[in-house]
Structures are given as structure tokens and as C-alpha cells.
Amino acid sequence: MIDLTRLNDTHISINPFMIEMMEQTPDTVIMFNSGRKIVVKEKVEMIQLQVQKYFSQAIAEGIKNAKKE
């Protein structure tokens, strides 16, 4: 999960696998595979970095676990 901030300053964790598209208009709108949309404070570039970090950590953990077997 990645942590983001809604416009009302509440925090939300989202599943990066469910992101279909992001748009900055000027606020960032995230559209999910389900059709749901949310608006967050973070810029698209920052979210992209968080998603990359999430996937990198997941892959590294998978490799680490595979070496244990």
C-alpha cells in the first residue's frame, strides 16, 4: 500500500495495483480499475516514485524469499 493525503488532510492508503490512471488538473485525480476516483494533494511524479519504491521492495522481498528455499 502507498500512503497519500486527501485535500481535507485525511490520510489514505491505496493499493497501487488498482490504479488505472492519474491526472494532474491542478490537483491530482487518481482513477481506479473499479471506476472510483479520489483527489489527493501529492503530485503525480511523487506518487509514481512511491509506486516504483513499492514494487521494487516487493520484488526484492520475493527474491530474498526465493533464495531461502
N, CA, C and O atoms as CSV, one atom per row, in Angstrom:
chain,resi,resn,atom,element,x,y,z
A,1,MET,N,N,0.841,-1.167,0.000
A,1,MET,CA,C,0.000,0.000,0.000
A,1,MET,C,C,0.895,1.243,0.000
A,1,MET,O,O,2.003,1.233,0.538
A,2,ILE,N,N,0.388,2.302,-0.613
A,2,ILE,CA,C,1.095,3.577,-0.564
A,2,ILE,C,C,0.203,4.595,0.146
A,2,ILE,O,O,-1.020,4.576,0.002
A,3,ASP,N,N,0.829,5.470,0.904
A,3,ASP,CA,C,0.103,6.445,1.712
A,3,ASP,C,C,0.031,7.787,1.001
A,3,ASP,O,O,1.032,8.300,0.502
A,4,LEU,N,N,-1.186,8.347,0.968
A,4,LEU,CA,C,-1.426,9.632,0.320
A,4,LEU,C,C,-2.286,10.508,1.226
A,4,LEU,O,O,-2.788,10.050,2.252
A,5,THR,N,N,-2.450,11.776,0.835
A,5,THR,CA,C,-3.216,12.728,1.625
A,5,THR,C,C,-4.335,13.321,0.781
A,5,THR,O,O,-4.093,13.875,-0.292
A,6,ARG,N,N,-5.559,13.198,1.275
A,6,ARG,CA,C,-6.700,13.825,0.594
A,6,ARG,C,C,-6.642,15.331,0.786
A,6,ARG,O,O,-5.863,15.819,1.604
A,7,LEU,N,N,-7.444,16.064,0.056
A,7,LEU,CA,C,-7.447,17.523,0.145
A,7,LEU,C,C,-7.864,18.034,1.521
A,7,LEU,O,O,-7.488,19.141,1.905
A,8,ASN,N,N,-8.639,17.240,2.273
A,8,ASN,CA,C,-9.060,17.649,3.618
A,8,ASN,C,C,-8.067,17.205,4.693
A,8,ASN,O,O,-8.390,17.207,5.880
A,9,ASP,N,N,-6.856,16.824,4.272
A,9,ASP,CA,C,-5.748,16.416,5.144
A,9,ASP,C,C,-5.933,15.063,5.818
A,9,ASP,O,O,-5.168,14.732,6.724
A,10,THR,N,N,-6.913,14.276,5.411
A,10,THR,CA,C,-7.003,12.914,5.925
A,10,THR,C,C,-6.059,12.032,5.119
A,10,THR,O,O,-5.829,12.257,3.931
A,11,HIS,N,N,-5.522,11.025,5.795
A,11,HIS,CA,C,-4.569,10.129,5.152
A,11,HIS,C,C,-5.289,8.888,4.648
A,11,HIS,O,O,-6.239,8.404,5.263
A,12,ILE,N,N,-4.819,8.391,3.528
A,12,ILE,CA,C,-5.420,7.223,2.907
A,12,ILE,C,C,-4.304,6.337,2.368
A,12,ILE,O,O,-3.298,6.834,1.861
A,13,SER,N,N,-4.484,5.033,2.477
A,13,SER,CA,C,-3.556,4.073,1.889
A,13,SER,C,C,-4.253,3.415,0.713
A,13,SER,O,O,-5.392,2.964,0.830
A,14,ILE,N,N,-3.563,3.360,-0.423
A,14,ILE,CA,C,-4.182,2.771,-1.608
A,14,ILE,C,C,-3.338,1.628,-2.143
A,14,ILE,O,O,-2.126,1.572,-1.931
A,15,ASN,N,N,-3.991,0.734,-2.828
A,15,ASN,CA,C,-3.344,-0.416,-3.456
A,15,ASN,C,C,-2.858,0.027,-4.841
A,15,ASN,O,O,-3.679,0.335,-5.705
A,16,PRO,N,N,-1.543,0.065,-5.067
A,16,PRO,CA,C,-1.042,0.539,-6.355
A,16,PRO,C,C,-1.422,-0.357,-7.538
A,16,PRO,O,O,-1.382,0.084,-8.686
A,17,PHE,N,N,-1.787,-1.599,-7.265
A,17,PHE,CA,C,-2.207,-2.493,-8.345
A,17,PHE,C,C,-3.546,-2.068,-8.935
A,17,PHE,O,O,-3.880,-2.452,-10.056
A,18,MET,N,N,-4.313,-1.278,-8.189
A,18,MET,CA,C,-5.652,-0.893,-8.623
A,18,MET,C,C,-5.692,0.435,-9.377
A,18,MET,O,O,-6.747,0.831,-9.872
A,19,ILE,N,N,-4.548,1.131,-9.470
A,19,ILE,CA,C,-4.514,2.419,-10.162
A,19,ILE,C,C,-4.600,2.189,-11.666
A,19,ILE,O,O,-3.814,1.432,-12.236
A,20,GLU,N,N,-5.548,2.843,-12.293
A,20,GLU,CA,C,-5.671,2.764,-13.746
A,20,GLU,C,C,-5.008,3.970,-14.404
A,20,GLU,O,O,-4.340,3.840,-15.430
A,21,MET,N,N,-5.204,5.162,-13.794
A,21,MET,CA,C,-4.705,6.374,-14.418
A,21,MET,C,C,-4.612,7.479,-13.371
A,21,MET,O,O,-5.359,7.486,-12.392
A,22,MET,N,N,-3.684,8.415,-13.591
A,22,MET,CA,C,-3.579,9.601,-12.741
A,22,MET,C,C,-3.549,10.827,-13.633
A,22,MET,O,O,-3.019,10.797,-14.744
A,23,GLU,N,N,-4.133,11.912,-13.123
A,23,GLU,CA,C,-4.198,13.150,-13.892
A,23,GLU,C,C,-4.009,14.318,-12.931
A,23,GLU,O,O,-4.588,14.337,-11.846
A,24,GLN,N,N,-3.204,15.279,-13.331
A,24,GLN,CA,C,-2.962,16.461,-12.516
A,24,GLN,C,C,-3.669,17.651,-13.152
A,24,GLN,O,O,-3.311,18.074,-14.251
A,25,THR,N,N,-4.690,18.201,-12.451
A,25,THR,CA,C,-5.567,19.202,-13.094
A,25,THR,C,C,-6.009,20.352,-12.199
A,25,THR,O,O,-7.227,20.526,-12.247
A,26,PRO,N,N,-5.389,21.139,-11.440
A,26,PRO,CA,C,-4.024,21.022,-10.928
A,26,PRO,C,C,-3.905,20.034,-9.784
A,26,PRO,O,O,-2.804,19.561,-9.504
A,27,ASP,N,N,-5.029,19.697,-9.094
A,27,ASP,CA,C,-4.959,18.644,-8.071
A,27,ASP,C,C,-4.806,17.298,-8.758
A,27,ASP,O,O,-5.155,17.148,-9.929
A,28,THR,N,N,-4.292,16.336,-8.039
A,28,THR,CA,C,-4.076,15.013,-8.620
A,28,THR,C,C,-5.318,14.156,-8.438
A,28,THR,O,O,-5.782,13.950,-7.317
A,29,VAL,N,N,-5.848,13.662,-9.539
A,29,VAL,CA,C,-7.001,12.767,-9.538
A,29,VAL,C,C,-6.485,11.370,-9.880
A,29,VAL,O,O,-5.825,11.171,-10.900
A,30,ILE,N,N,-6.797,10.407,-9.012
A,30,ILE,CA,C,-6.417,9.017,-9.252
A,30,ILE,C,C,-7.675,8.258,-9.611
A,30,ILE,O,O,-8.661,8.280,-8.875
A,31,MET,N,N,-7.635,7.582,-10.756
A,31,MET,CA,C,-8.748,6.757,-11.189
A,31,MET,C,C,-8.364,5.291,-11.008
A,31,MET,O,O,-7.274,4.868,-11.391
A,32,PHE,N,N,-9.277,4.528,-10.420
A,32,PHE,CA,C,-9.026,3.120,-10.134
A,32,PHE,C,C,-9.732,2.222,-11.143
A,32,PHE,O,O,-10.637,2.654,-11.857
A,33,ASN,N,N,-9.302,0.974,-11.184
A,33,ASN,CA,C,-9.904,-0.008,-12.090
A,33,ASN,C,C,-11.402,-0.149,-11.858
A,33,ASN,O,O,-12.142,-0.501,-12.776
A,34,SER,N,N,-11.849,0.122,-10.642
A,34,SER,CA,C,-13.262,-0.018,-10.289
A,34,SER,C,C,-14.112,1.135,-10.818
A,34,SER,O,O,-15.341,1.065,-10.798
A,35,GLY,N,N,-13.453,2.203,-11.294
A,35,GLY,CA,C,-14.169,3.387,-11.746
A,35,GLY,C,C,-14.201,4.492,-10.701
A,35,GLY,O,O,-14.583,5.624,-10.999
A,36,ARG,N,N,-13.802,4.168,-9.485
A,36,ARG,CA,C,-13.761,5.159,-8.407
A,36,ARG,C,C,-12.631,6.149,-8.654
A,36,ARG,O,O,-11.599,5.806,-9.232
A,37,LYS,N,N,-12.844,7.385,-8.204
A,37,LYS,CA,C,-11.829,8.427,-8.325
A,37,LYS,C,C,-11.611,9.063,-6.958
A,37,LYS,O,O,-12.550,9.209,-6.175
A,38,ILE,N,N,-10.370,9.440,-6.678
A,38,ILE,CA,C,-10.067,10.216,-5.482
A,38,ILE,C,C,-9.147,11.369,-5.877
A,38,ILE,O,O,-8.427,11.295,-6.873
A,39,VAL,N,N,-9.184,12.427,-5.081
A,39,VAL,CA,C,-8.325,13.589,-5.309
A,39,VAL,C,C,-7.364,13.679,-4.132
A,39,VAL,O,O,-7.780,13.623,-2.975
A,40,VAL,N,N,-6.080,13.818,-4.433
A,40,VAL,CA,C,-5.056,13.859,-3.394
A,40,VAL,C,C,-4.150,15.061,-3.584
A,40,VAL,O,O,-4.115,15.666,-4.655
A,41,LYS,N,N,-3.415,15.401,-2.529
A,41,LYS,CA,C,-2.510,16.549,-2.556
A,41,LYS,C,C,-1.206,16.267,-3.301
A,41,LYS,O,O,-0.635,17.161,-3.927
A,42,GLU,N,N,-0.743,15.029,-3.231
A,42,GLU,CA,C,0.546,14.697,-3.828
A,42,GLU,C,C,0.514,14.853,-5.341
A,42,GLU,O,O,-0.512,14.624,-5.983
A,43,LYS,N,N,1.641,15.242,-5.893
A,43,LYS,CA,C,1.779,15.382,-7.343
A,43,LYS,C,C,1.965,14.001,-7.977
A,43,LYS,O,O,2.409,13.060,-7.318
A,44,VAL,N,N,1.623,13.893,-9.251
A,44,VAL,CA,C,1.718,12.630,-9.981
A,44,VAL,C,C,3.133,12.059,-9.886
A,44,VAL,O,O,3.307,10.860,-9.671
A,45,GLU,N,N,4.135,12.910,-10.044
A,45,GLU,CA,C,5.525,12.430,-10.019
A,45,GLU,C,C,5.872,11.788,-8.680
A,45,GLU,O,O,6.573,10.777,-8.640
A,46,MET,N,N,5.385,12.370,-7.580
A,46,MET,CA,C,5.651,11.816,-6.257
A,46,MET,C,C,4.965,10.465,-6.086
A,46,MET,O,O,5.544,9.544,-5.511
A,47,ILE,N,N,3.747,10.342,-6.576
A,47,ILE,CA,C,3.023,9.076,-6.487
A,47,ILE,C,C,3.725,8.015,-7.323
A,47,ILE,O,O,3.837,6.863,-6.904
A,48,GLN,N,N,4.195,8.400,-8.498
A,48,GLN,CA,C,4.924,7.453,-9.342
A,48,GLN,C,C,6.159,6.928,-8.620
A,48,GLN,O,O,6.458,5.736,-8.691
A,49,LEU,N,N,6.876,7.803,-7.928
A,49,LEU,CA,C,8.055,7.367,-7.167
A,49,LEU,C,C,7.662,6.406,-6.045
A,49,LEU,O,O,8.361,5.424,-5.797
A,50,GLN,N,N,6.552,6.682,-5.370
A,50,GLN,CA,C,6.088,5.788,-4.306
A,50,GLN,C,C,5.704,4.417,-4.860
A,50,GLN,O,O,5.994,3.390,-4.247
A,51,VAL,N,N,5.053,4.409,-6.020
A,51,VAL,CA,C,4.660,3.148,-6.650
A,51,VAL,C,C,5.910,2.362,-7.066
A,51,VAL,O,O,5.978,1.152,-6.849
A,52,GLN,N,N,6.888,3.036,-7.654
A,52,GLN,CA,C,8.136,2.371,-8.041
A,52,GLN,C,C,8.836,1.778,-6.820
A,52,GLN,O,O,9.330,0.652,-6.870
A,53,LYS,N,N,8.877,2.533,-5.730
A,53,LYS,CA,C,9.502,2.055,-4.497
A,53,LYS,C,C,8.757,0.831,-3.970
A,53,LYS,O,O,9.379,-0.144,-3.547
A,54,TYR,N,N,7.431,0.880,-3.996
A,54,TYR,CA,C,6.609,-0.237,-3.529
A,54,TYR,C,C,6.915,-1.507,-4.324
A,54,TYR,O,O,7.140,-2.570,-3.745
A,55,PHE,N,N,6.922,-1.388,-5.648
A,55,PHE,CA,C,7.185,-2.554,-6.481
A,55,PHE,C,C,8.626,-3.047,-6.321
A,55,PHE,O,O,8.863,-4.255,-6.305
A,56,SER,N,N,9.580,-2.139,-6.203
A,56,SER,CA,C,10.982,-2.529,-6.002
A,56,SER,C,C,11.149,-3.307,-4.712
A,56,SER,O,O,11.845,-4.322,-4.681
A,57,GLN,N,N,10.513,-2.837,-3.648
A,57,GLN,CA,C,10.603,-3.537,-2.365
A,57,GLN,C,C,9.927,-4.906,-2.431
A,57,GLN,O,O,10.422,-5.875,-1.854
A,58,ALA,N,N,8.805,-4.983,-3.129
A,58,ALA,CA,C,8.098,-6.259,-3.267
A,58,ALA,C,C,8.942,-7.267,-4.045
A,58,ALA,O,O,9.009,-8.441,-3.678
A,59,ILE,N,N,9.580,-6.811,-5.109
A,59,ILE,CA,C,10.430,-7.696,-5.913
A,59,ILE,C,C,11.643,-8.145,-5.101
A,59,ILE,O,O,12.006,-9.321,-5.121
A,60,ALA,N,N,12.273,-7.202,-4.384
A,60,ALA,CA,C,13.433,-7.535,-3.560
A,60,ALA,C,C,13.063,-8.568,-2.491
A,60,ALA,O,O,13.820,-9.503,-2.230
A,61,GLU,N,N,11.909,-8.391,-1.888
A,61,GLU,CA,C,11.453,-9.352,-0.866
A,61,GLU,C,C,11.196,-10.730,-1.489
A,61,GLU,O,O,11.511,-11.758,-0.890
A,62,GLY,N,N,10.624,-10.736,-2.691
A,62,GLY,CA,C,10.391,-12.010,-3.383
A,62,GLY,C,C,11.682,-12.727,-3.700
A,62,GLY,O,O,11.773,-13.943,-3.533
A,63,ILE,N,N,12.683,-11.995,-4.154
A,63,ILE,CA,C,13.991,-12.588,-4.458
A,63,ILE,C,C,14.623,-13.119,-3.186
A,63,ILE,O,O,15.172,-14.221,-3.174
A,64,LYS,N,N,14.548,-12.343,-2.122
A,64,LYS,CA,C,15.111,-12.764,-0.827
A,64,LYS,C,C,14.458,-14.061,-0.351
A,64,LYS,O,O,15.147,-14.978,0.095
A,65,ASN,N,N,13.132,-14.137,-0.446
A,65,ASN,CA,C,12.413,-15.329,-0.020
A,65,ASN,C,C,12.722,-16.531,-0.914
A,65,ASN,O,O,12.785,-17.662,-0.432
A,66,ALA,N,N,12.915,-16.291,-2.213
A,66,ALA,CA,C,13.214,-17.384,-3.138
A,66,ALA,C,C,14.587,-17.986,-2.838
A,66,ALA,O,O,14.790,-19.187,-3.016
A,67,LYS,N,N,15.520,-17.166,-2.390
A,67,LYS,CA,C,16.865,-17.652,-2.071
A,67,LYS,C,C,16.877,-18.509,-0.808
A,67,LYS,O,O,17.762,-19.346,-0.629
A,68,LYS,N,N,15.893,-18.298,0.066
A,68,LYS,CA,C,15.791,-19.078,1.299
A,68,LYS,C,C,15.373,-20.515,1.014
A,68,LYS,O,O,15.682,-21.418,1.791
A,69,GLU,N,N,14.683,-20.726,-0.078
A,69,GLU,CA,C,14.127,-22.059,-0.380
A,69,GLU,C,C,15.126,-22.984,-0.945
A,69,GLU,O,O,14.803,-24.133,-1.245
